[in-house]
Structure formats: C-alpha cells, structure tokens
C-alpha cells in the first residue's frame, strides 16, 4: 500500500473516531424542525441497561404539529390497526386479540431495507380520552412474550404514544412520542440521519389518512 493511501485511511479512521466520540459526548435532547417548519421534532440518543444487564441503544423522540383536521377522524385512523402499516411504512399491522373496547394486542412486521434486518413487534395498545381537556391518547407498550417468535428479530423495548388535542376551530395538535431500542445497534451519527424527517413522516402520513378518512 502506498503512503498516500495509508495516510487517507488513517485520516478517515480518525474522523470516524472523532465523530463517534463527539456524538457520545453530546447526547442531550436536540430540537429540529422540518424544512417547511410545520413539524417540530425533539430527539435524544443514549444508552440503557436491558434485562440481561447489557448496555444497549436508547432512541427517544417527540414530534409535534398542528393541523386543520377532524379529531374524531384521527381517532378513527388509529383504531384501524390495518392503517398503522401505512403510517409507519411497514409490511404488516394487525390485531392479534381485542382485549376490550379500548385495548388491543397488535402485531407489526417491519420489512427493512438491506443491511437492516427485518423485525417484528408485539405490543398492547390502549386508548383513553379526556373529554374535559379535549385530548385523546393511544399508548403502545411492548408485550414480546404474548405472541410466538417468528424468524426475525423482535423489538422488545417499544413505548410509543400518539396524542391528539382539540384546539377548537377545526384545529388539532398531534404529538407522537417514542422510547425504543432497535434490533440493530448502529453508530449514533447514522441513527441521527433519521431525525427530524423520520418521525415527521409518521405524522404526515397519519394526517393524510385522517384527512382522507
């Protein structure tokens, strides 16, 4: 190998090392807006200790927007589990079991692009409504043991919520939050590429479905 190539490789490795260390030291909450300024996304990438005492990645975010939409249509879309695959751009979203009028056990299958492995998720979804405050909330919490393991990796730490607040005059504030550990641990600077547009697209699709419902 000539000296020029050797120097280039050393420089590249140093840059990657610096990048990873910079991100590791600056894992505070970061607030960004989409290019059109309509959606605000606050995110944080850090570590947590899992049930097997391993240090794993923790991704957290909150995405918020305000739009002209009927709140009951937003609720209707979220209650239709089959529409979740359109919101999250996944392959399968279906009900495993209806536990009550406001509680469901649901299954997601994510057909991810290479080299990210395919994965699935089993979660319990609860719906609650506060008429006094004009809010409606859907919370999803991983229930990994409630459904047979398939031939893909399973998301076992998945806490997601969608909240709708009626602001009056046909306006609704939509907020999604998430705390999750991905099935594949990627360098933080790569995960950062998901923000702000990843969570924003979820809200955009949810909004489009709600307007078309």
C-alpha positions, -999 to +999 in steps of 0.1 A: +000+000+000+015+034-009+019+061+016-009+083+002-035+055+007-022+048+041-025+084+051-060+086+037-071+056+057-056+069+089-073+103+084-107+085+077-104+063+108-095+094+129-125+113+116-148+083+124-133+080+158-138+118+164-174+117+151-184+088+174-168+104+204-184+138+197-219+123+194-212+102+225-205+133+245-234+154+231-263+130+236-286+157+251-320+165+236-319+181+202-348+201+187-352+204+150-379+215+125-388+200+092-378+221+061-413+236+059-413+244+096-446+226+102-433+198+125-410+201+155-390+170+165-371+167+197-348+137+200-321+120+221-299+090+215-284+075+246-278+041+264-298+020+288-292-013+306-315-041+293-330-071+313-298-091+306-275-063+320-263-054+286-258-018+276-280-011+246-290+019+225-320+040+235-337+062+210-362+088+222-382+114+204-412+137+204-428+150+172-455+177+172-476+195+147-509+215+145-532+210+116-567+215+103-583+181+107-612+165+124-601+149+157-626+120+155-611+111+122-576+110+138-590+086+164-607+065+138-575+060+119-556+050+150-583+025+159-580+009+125-548-012+131-546-021+094-537+015+087-507+016+110-486-001+083-492+029+061-483+053+089-450+035+098-443+022+063-442-014+075-453-046+059-479-059+084-500-043+111-528-065+125-548-072+156-538-104+175-566-100+201-592-074+211-588-073+249-616-047+255-633-018+237-602+003+243-574-022+244-558-044+217-529-067+213-513-059+180-486-072+157-462-052+134-438-067+109-411-044+095-396-053+061-365-032+064-341-024+035-307-041+035-285-042+055-310-036+083-325-069+094-363-075+093-380-073+126-414-075+143-431-061+174-459-072+196-475-045+217-505-037+238-524-006+226-546+013+250-569+042+241-580+068+266-600+100+262-602+131+284-634+150+273-627+178+298-593+186+283-602+177+248-574+151+245-573+115+232-542+093+237-531+059+222-502+042+240-483+012+227-461-009+250-441-040+240-456-073+251-430-095+234-440-128+251-476-126+241-471-139+206-450-167+191-415-156+180-411-156+142-380-160+121-370-123+126-356-102+154-382-088+178-384-053+192-387-059+230-384-023+242-410-003+225-430+025+242-449+048+218-478+072+222-500+093+199-519+122+215-545+144+199-556+177+214-587+196+201-577+232+199-611+243+186-619+260+152-611+227+134-575+226+146-559+196+163-524+193+179-509+160+171-480+146+191-461+113+188-435+101+214-413+071+214-388+053+236-373+023+218-343+001+215-336-010+178-328-046+170-296-035+153-272-012+171-259+014+147-234+043+153-251+073+167-241+095+138-260+071+115-291+070+137-291+108+137-299+107+100-334+096+110-342+129+125-362+151+121-377+136+089-384+101+101-408+109+129-422+138+109-432+114+081-451+093+105-472+124+115-476+134+079-489+100+069-512+099+099-525+134+090-531+125+053-550+093+064-571+114+088-580+139+062-589+112+038-608+091+062 
